Amino acid sequence: MITRRGLLSLGIGVALIAGSAWGQPAPRILQLDALTCRELQALPGEQRDRLLIYLTGYLDGKRGAAAWDEALTGQRIDRAVAACKASPDASLLRIFTEAWAP
């Protein structure tokens, strides 16, 4: 038998879960070849980090890399981010592709 206290707790739990879901932004689909450096810089921290993770994996995959070199990837990201800051309207994919060039 469900008590009033149990129903109240259940109701509060459902309200909290629903409220937290409403506060979350909807996932986005971004076209890599249409993004600019300015758009990367405007993303909130976690979204920017996720895009950088995806982008580095995409570029390593295009080159057929079977290993992740943390130091090299970090250097490439640093170069690309510096180039993006200097040219905010540049194509993000072009800037990162150039940073990944041998």
C-alpha positions in Angstrom: 0.0 0.0 0.0 1.4 3.4 -1.0 1.3 6.0 1.7 0.8 9.7 1.3 4.4 10.3 2.2 5.4 7.8 -0.5 3.3 9.5 -3.1 4.6 12.9 -2.1 8.2 11.7 -2.4 7.5 10.2 -5.8 5.9 13.4 -7.0 8.8 15.5 -5.9 11.2 13.1 -7.5 9.4 13.2 -10.8 9.2 17.0 -10.7 12.9 17.4 -10.0 13.9 15.0 -12.8 11.6 16.8 -15.3 12.8 20.2 -14.2 16.4 19.2 -14.7 15.7 17.9 -18.2 14.0 21.1 -19.2 17.1 23.1 -18.2 19.3 21.1 -20.6 19.9 22.5 -24.1 18.8 20.2 -26.9 21.7 18.3 -28.6 22.8 20.0 -31.8 24.0 18.7 -35.2 26.9 20.7 -36.6 28.3 20.5 -40.1 32.1 20.5 -39.8 32.6 22.1 -43.2 30.2 25.0 -42.3 31.7 25.9 -38.8 33.9 29.0 -38.3 36.4 29.5 -35.6 34.2 32.2 -34.1 31.5 29.5 -33.6 33.9 27.2 -31.9 34.9 30.0 -29.5 31.3 30.8 -28.7 30.5 27.3 -27.6 30.2 26.7 -23.8 33.2 24.8 -22.3 31.8 21.3 -22.3 30.3 21.5 -25.9 33.6 23.0 -27.1 35.6 20.2 -25.5 33.3 17.6 -27.1 33.6 19.2 -30.5 37.4 19.3 -30.2 37.4 15.6 -29.2 35.2 14.7 -32.2 37.2 16.9 -34.5 40.6 15.4 -33.5 39.3 11.9 -33.9 37.8 12.8 -37.3 41.2 14.2 -38.5 43.2 11.3 -37.1 40.7 8.9 -38.7 41.2 10.6 -42.1 44.9 10.1 -41.8 44.5 6.4 -40.7 46.1 7.0 -37.3 45.8 3.8 -35.2 47.4 5.4 -32.1 46.7 8.5 -30.1 49.8 10.6 -29.4 48.6 12.9 -26.5 51.5 15.3 -26.8 51.3 15.7 -30.6 47.5 16.1 -30.5 47.8 18.7 -27.8 50.4 20.6 -30.0 48.1 20.5 -33.0 45.1 21.7 -31.0 47.2 24.6 -29.6 48.3 25.6 -33.1 44.7 25.4 -34.4 43.2 27.3 -31.5 45.9 30.1 -31.9 45.1 30.3 -35.7 41.4 30.4 -34.9 41.9 33.3 -32.5 43.9 35.2 -35.2 41.2 34.5 -37.9 37.8 34.0 -36.2 35.9 34.0 -39.5 38.1 31.2 -40.9 36.7 27.7 -41.6 37.2 25.6 -38.5 37.8 22.5 -40.5 40.4 24.2 -42.8 42.3 25.5 -39.8 42.4 22.2 -38.0 43.2 20.3 -41.2 46.2 22.6 -41.7 47.3 21.9 -38.1 47.1 18.2 -38.7 49.2 18.4 -41.9 52.5 16.6 -41.6 
